[in-house]
């Protein structure tokens, strides 16, 4: 089977204004690089569809969803504290982005693809139940996790967030839920200020959140050590039935918004670790969802390496 790439040209309609780092060129850069570096025998290209609002509301308050829709219809250009820009089309594009993550789950669960990568924007892992932030409107990976559980009766889903920023919205969505194990590798202290090692979940979810806060300048050996000593033992005990990756590429050494030192090859190696565990734990059920990455050239190259791993290309 091939790797599915979920995409849609309407991602470009989410206009964040001039000079914003989360810009329409991001997904185009990734899609163009994948088309250039892979052939039709390796990738299956699938157009995303909008998520039904009932699925979005599994993660977000209905009132919040309506608030975003109304803000876009009014022509508002900014949400939250000022970094999450929107336009009139942004609500529909955000639904497409969430729907892309859900469709990636379908591709894997229905046996149409061996794994899948949703190359959509806006990203999602900072969006909380009733708060847009950090360029994010709807939490795509969280919606996908709930969809996988309810549509396919999965009992245990793991989310591994490799974005350089802590996935505060994803953590909050599942903080008291033992059915979703959330792991986050991130620079700390850094935006959004969450993700300390002592944040481990609450109530029945205590012990099902694992934060790996790394200092600025961290390199791949530090990721590998944390994987081998903390993440792999925890996930092995959890026995996930599907793994979702919040695939941010802004820990790249060339990214302008952070201070980590991963290179192109490191993203291949990191994906290999996750893919190999997915093969052992859940029959390779692996879905990747694009998050950050703001140097277009580095984003494109790292995404190619990510997909080379997914496709078993050395």
C-alpha positions as CSV (number, residue, x, y, z in Angstrom):
1,X,0.0,0.0,0.0
2,X,1.0,3.6,-0.5
3,X,1.3,6.5,1.8
4,X,-1.7,8.9,1.5
5,X,-1.1,12.6,1.3
6,X,-4.2,14.6,2.2
7,X,-4.2,18.1,0.7
8,X,-6.4,20.8,-0.8
9,X,-5.6,23.9,-2.8
10,X,-8.1,25.9,-0.8
11,X,-5.6,26.0,2.1
12,X,-4.3,29.1,0.3
13,X,-7.6,30.9,0.9
14,X,-6.7,31.3,4.6
15,X,-5.1,34.7,4.3
16,X,-3.1,35.7,7.3
17,X,-1.8,38.9,5.8
18,X,1.6,40.1,4.7
19,X,4.7,38.9,6.6
20,X,2.8,36.4,8.8
21,X,4.9,33.2,9.4
22,X,1.9,30.9,9.0
23,X,1.3,31.8,5.4
24,X,-0.4,30.1,2.4
25,X,3.0,29.2,0.8
26,X,3.7,26.7,3.6
27,X,1.4,23.9,2.4
28,X,2.3,24.7,-1.3
29,X,6.0,24.3,-0.5
30,X,5.4,20.9,1.1
31,X,3.0,19.7,-1.7
32,X,5.4,20.8,-4.4
33,X,8.4,19.1,-2.8
34,X,6.5,15.9,-2.3
35,X,5.3,15.9,-6.0
36,X,8.9,16.5,-7.1
37,X,10.5,13.8,-4.9
38,X,8.0,10.9,-5.1
39,X,6.1,9.0,-7.8
40,X,2.6,7.7,-8.2
41,X,3.7,4.2,-7.0
42,X,4.6,5.7,-3.6
43,X,2.0,8.3,-2.8
44,X,-1.8,8.4,-3.1
45,X,-3.0,12.0,-3.3
46,X,-6.4,12.6,-1.6
47,X,-8.4,15.8,-1.5
48,X,-9.6,16.8,1.9
49,X,-13.2,17.5,2.7
50,X,-14.7,19.8,5.4
51,X,-15.2,18.3,8.9
52,X,-18.8,18.1,10.0
53,X,-19.3,20.6,12.8
54,X,-20.5,17.8,15.0
55,X,-17.0,16.3,14.9
56,X,-15.3,19.7,15.6
57,X,-17.6,20.0,18.6
58,X,-16.3,16.8,20.1
59,X,-13.2,18.9,21.0
60,X,-14.5,22.5,20.9
61,X,-17.5,24.3,22.5
62,X,-20.3,24.8,20.1
63,X,-20.4,28.5,21.1
64,X,-16.7,28.9,20.3
65,X,-17.2,27.3,16.9
66,X,-20.0,29.7,16.1
67,X,-17.9,32.6,17.4
68,X,-15.1,31.7,14.9
69,X,-17.7,31.4,12.1
70,X,-19.3,34.8,12.9
71,X,-15.9,36.5,13.2
72,X,-14.9,35.3,9.7
73,X,-18.3,36.3,8.2
74,X,-17.9,39.8,9.7
75,X,-14.5,40.1,8.1
76,X,-12.6,40.3,11.3
77,X,-8.9,39.9,10.7
78,X,-7.5,38.8,14.1
79,X,-8.5,36.5,17.0
80,X,-7.0,36.0,20.4
81,X,-4.1,38.2,21.4
82,X,-3.2,39.2,17.9
83,X,-1.1,36.4,16.3
84,X,-4.0,34.3,14.9
85,X,-5.0,36.1,11.8
86,X,-8.1,35.2,9.9
87,X,-10.1,36.3,6.8
88,X,-13.6,35.6,5.5
89,X,-12.6,32.2,4.2
90,X,-10.7,31.0,7.3
91,X,-13.6,29.2,9.0
92,X,-14.2,27.0,6.0
93,X,-10.5,26.4,5.6
94,X,-10.2,25.4,9.2
95,X,-13.0,22.9,8.7
96,X,-11.0,21.6,5.7
97,X,-7.9,21.2,7.9
98,X,-9.7,19.3,10.6
99,X,-11.4,17.2,7.9
100,X,-8.1,16.4,6.4
101,X,-6.9,14.9,9.6
102,X,-10.1,12.9,9.8
103,X,-9.7,11.7,6.2
104,X,-6.2,10.6,7.0
105,X,-7.6,8.4,9.8
106,X,-10.1,6.9,7.3
107,X,-7.4,6.1,4.8
108,X,-5.5,4.1,7.3
109,X,-8.4,2.5,9.2
110,X,-10.1,1.5,5.9
111,X,-6.9,-0.1,4.6
112,X,-6.6,2.3,1.7
113,X,-3.1,3.5,2.8
114,X,-0.4,2.1,5.0
115,X,-0.1,5.5,6.7
116,X,-1.1,9.1,5.9
117,X,0.2,12.7,6.1
118,X,-2.4,15.5,6.2
119,X,-0.7,18.5,4.6
120,X,-3.2,21.1,5.6
121,X,-3.4,24.5,7.3
122,X,-4.2,26.3,9.6
123,X,-2.4,24.2,12.2
124,X,-4.2,23.1,15.3
125,X,-2.3,22.0,18.4
126,X,-2.6,25.3,20.3
127,X,-6.3,25.7,19.9
128,X,-8.1,25.0,23.2
129,X,-11.7,24.1,23.8
130,X,-12.9,27.7,23.6
131,X,-9.8,29.7,22.6
132,X,-7.9,30.3,19.4
133,X,-4.2,30.9,19.8
134,X,-0.8,30.4,18.2
135,X,-2.1,30.5,14.6
136,X,-4.6,27.7,15.4
137,X,-8.4,27.7,15.1
138,X,-9.5,24.1,15.5
139,X,-7.4,21.4,17.0
140,X,-7.0,19.1,14.0
141,X,-5.1,16.2,15.7
142,X,-7.5,16.2,18.7
143,X,-10.5,16.0,16.4
144,X,-8.8,13.2,14.5
145,X,-8.2,11.3,17.8
146,X,-11.8,11.6,18.9
147,X,-13.0,10.6,15.4
148,X,-10.7,7.5,15.4
149,X,-12.1,6.5,18.7
150,X,-15.8,7.0,17.9
151,X,-15.9,6.1,14.3
152,X,-13.7,3.0,14.5
153,X,-14.2,2.0,18.2
154,X,-10.5,2.4,19.1
155,X,-10.0,2.3,22.9
156,X,-6.4,3.7,23.1
157,X,-4.9,6.4,20.8
158,X,-1.5,8.0,21.3
159,X,-0.6,11.5,20.1
160,X,3.1,12.3,19.7
161,X,3.8,16.0,19.2
162,X,7.2,16.9,17.7
163,X,6.5,20.6,17.1
164,X,8.9,22.9,18.8
165,X,6.1,24.5,20.7
166,X,4.2,22.6,23.4
167,X,0.8,21.4,22.2
168,X,-1.2,23.0,25.0
169,X,-4.5,22.6,23.3
170,X,-4.1,18.9,22.7
171,X,-2.9,18.4,26.2
172,X,-5.9,20.2,27.6
173,X,-8.3,18.2,25.5
174,X,-7.2,14.9,27.0
175,X,-5.7,15.9,30.3
176,X,-8.2,13.8,32.3
177,X,-8.7,11.1,29.7
178,X,-6.8,7.8,30.1
179,X,-7.9,6.7,26.6
180,X,-5.5,9.2,24.8
181,X,-1.8,9.2,25.7
182,X,-0.3,12.6,24.9
183,X,3.5,13.0,24.4
184,X,5.1,16.3,23.6
185,X,8.7,17.1,22.7
186,X,9.2,20.8,22.8
187,X,11.6,23.7,23.6
188,X,11.1,24.9,27.2
189,X,10.7,27.6,28.5
190,X,9.1,28.9,25.3
191,X,5.7,29.7,23.9
192,X,3.0,29.0,25.1
193,X,4.6,28.5,28.5
194,X,3.1,25.1,29.2
195,X,4.6,21.7,29.0
196,X,6.6,21.3,32.2
197,X,7.6,17.7,33.1
198,X,5.4,17.8,36.1
199,X,2.3,18.1,34.0
200,X,1.2,14.5,33.8
201,X,-2.6,14.6,33.6
202,X,-5.4,14.8,36.2
203,X,-8.0,12.5,37.6
204,X,-8.4,9.3,35.6
205,X,-5.9,10.8,33.1
206,X,-3.1,11.1,35.6
207,X,-0.1,9.4,34.0
208,X,-1.3,9.7,30.5
209,X,0.5,13.0,29.6
210,X,4.2,12.9,29.1
211,X,6.0,16.2,28.5
212,X,9.6,16.2,27.3
213,X,10.8,19.8,27.8
214,X,14.1,20.4,26.1
215,X,16.4,23.4,26.4
216,X,17.1,25.7,23.5
217,X,19.8,24.3,21.2
218,X,18.8,20.6,21.8
219,X,19.9,18.2,19.1
220,X,18.7,14.8,17.9
221,X,20.7,12.7,20.6
222,X,18.6,14.4,23.3
223,X,15.4,13.5,21.5
224,X,16.6,9.9,21.1
225,X,17.6,9.6,24.7
226,X,14.2,10.8,25.8
227,X,12.5,8.4,23.4
228,X,14.4,5.4,24.6
229,X,14.3,6.1,28.4
230,X,10.8,7.8,28.8
231,X,8.6,7.7,25.7
232,X,9.0,4.2,24.4
233,X,8.5,2.5,27.8
234,X,5.4,4.6,28.5
235,X,3.8,3.9,25.1
236,X,4.7,0.2,25.2
237,X,2.8,0.0,28.5
238,X,-0.1,2.0,27.0
239,X,-0.5,-0.3,23.9
240,X,-2.0,2.2,21.5
241,X,-4.3,1.0,18.7
242,X,-3.4,4.1,16.5
243,X,-0.7,6.7,16.7
244,X,-1.1,10.3,15.5
245,X,1.8,12.6,15.0
246,X,1.5,16.4,15.4
247,X,4.2,17.0,12.8
248,X,5.7,20.4,13.4
249,X,9.0,21.0,11.6
250,X,9.9,24.2,13.5
251,X,12.5,22.4,15.6
252,X,14.6,22.6,12.5
253,X,17.9,24.5,12.9
254,X,16.9,26.9,10.1
255,X,13.5,27.8,11.5
256,X,13.1,31.5,12.3
257,X,10.7,31.1,15.3
258,X,12.7,28.7,17.5
259,X,16.1,27.7,18.7
260,X,16.4,23.9,18.3
261,X,19.0,22.2,16.1
262,X,17.3,19.3,14.3
263,X,18.4,18.9,10.7
264,X,16.6,17.2,7.7
265,X,18.0,13.8,8.5
266,X,16.9,14.0,12.1
267,X,13.3,14.3,11.1
268,X,13.7,11.1,9.1
269,X,15.2,9.4,12.1
270,X,12.6,10.7,14.5
271,X,9.8,9.5,12.1
272,X,11.5,6.1,11.9
273,X,11.4,5.7,15.7
274,X,7.7,6.4,15.7
275,X,6.9,4.3,12.6
276,X,8.8,1.3,13.9
277,X,6.9,1.5,17.2
278,X,3.6,1.8,15.3
279,X,4.5,-1.4,13.4
280,X,5.1,-3.2,16.7
281,X,2.2,-1.9,18.7
282,X,-0.7,-1.3,16.3
283,X,0.0,-2.8,12.9
284,X,1.5,0.4,11.5
285,X,-1.6,2.5,12.0
286,X,0.1,5.9,11.8
287,X,-1.3,9.3,10.8
288,X,0.7,12.5,10.6
289,X,-0.8,16.0,10.8
290,X,1.1,19.1,9.8
291,X,1.6,21.7,12.5
292,X,4.4,24.3,12.4
293,X,7.5,25.0,10.3
294,X,8.1,28.5,9.0
295,X,11.3,28.5,6.9
296,X,9.8,27.3,3.6
297,X,12.9,25.6,2.3
298,X,13.6,23.8,5.6
299,X,9.9,22.8,5.9
300,X,9.9,21.3,2.4
301,X,13.1,19.4,2.9
302,X,12.1,18.1,6.4
303,X,8.7,17.0,5.1
304,X,10.3,15.1,2.3
305,X,12.5,13.2,4.8
306,X,9.4,12.6,7.0
307,X,7.5,11.1,4.0
308,X,10.6,9.1,2.9
309,X,10.3,7.3,6.3
310,X,6.6,6.8,5.9
311,X,7.1,5.4,2.4
312,X,10.1,3.2,3.6
313,X,12.5,5.0,1.3
314,X,16.0,5.0,2.6
